[in-house]
Amino acid sequence: MTTKSVPCRCGTTRRRLLGGAAGLAGFALAGCLGGDAGTTEPVEVPTDAECAVCKMQPANYPEWNAQLAFDDGDRAYFCSPGCLVAYHANPGKFTEGRTWEDVAGVWAHDYDSKELFDAESGVFVLETNPDRIDAPMMRNPVPFAEQADGEAYVDQYDDLTTDDIVTLDAFDVALASKYRGKLL
């Protein structure tokens, strides 16, 4: 009897272990291939990455760079919020066959905290005076995770109002051209 019960218990345990391992492997693989586990979080910008819009190196601008993840797990990196909004306005111009519907997540650095935030839930101030911010590529909209922080920014200047605070989806080709017209 002992001989018969040992294989049965080991087989059951082995099946459970293998089943659990297969489940974990599937979960990890989903993250690598663009499933919910891996594409919805920002990553460290690779040092050799090029801006998808202007070809500068986003890793050289850690307080300004931005990034996005596609549903299939691919990524695009940007040296600045100006390049991000240009890409948003016309992704197919910069990456053949891509549309904004392919994007699983997008992040920018908050102007005040310098922390990455979900760029689709934050705001951008339509700053056109490059002398007020020290950013790559001169002109950039100024990203904020919170509406109140964007309002505090515009309150500092007579030429800006709350009408100059927009969300990422406001950036069509015409608006993004204010920042990267030569590239669009």
JOFENRA-V220146 format. One record per backbone hydrogen bond with DSSP energy under -0.5 kcal/mol. NH is the residue of the N-H (numbers start at 0). CO is the residue of the C=O. If there is no record, write none. Layout:
{{NH;CO} {NH;CO}}
//
This chain:
{{4;0} {5;1} {6;2} {7;3} {8;4} {9;5} {10;6} {11;7} {12;8} {13;9} {14;10} {15;11} {16;12} {17;13} {18;14} {19;15} {20;16} {21;17} {22;18} {23;19} {24;20} {25;21} {26;22} {27;23} {28;24} {29;25} {30;26} {31;27} {32;28} {33;29} {33;30} {34;29} {37;34} {38;34} {40;37} {48;45} {50;55} {51;76} {54;50} {57;55} {59;56} {60;57} {63;60} {64;60} {65;77} {66;106} {67;75} {68;104} {69;73} {70;101} {72;69} {75;67} {76;49} {77;65} {83;79} {84;80} {85;81} {86;82} {87;83} {88;84} {89;85} {92;89} {93;89} {93;90} {94;90} {97;94} {101;98} {102;99} {103;68} {104;68} {106;66} {107;116} {108;64} {109;114} {110;142} {113;109} {116;107} {118;105} {118;116} {119;105} {120;117} {121;117} {122;143} {123;165} {124;141} {125;163} {126;124} {129;127} {131;128} {132;129} {134;132} {137;134} {138;136} {141;124} {142;140} {143;122} {148;145} {149;145} {150;146} {151;147} {152;148} {153;149} {154;150} {155;151} {155;152} {156;153} {159;156} {163;160} {164;161} {165;123} {165;163} {167;118} {169;166} {170;167} {171;169} {175;171} {176;172} {177;174} {178;175} {179;175} {180;176} {182;179} {183;179}}
//
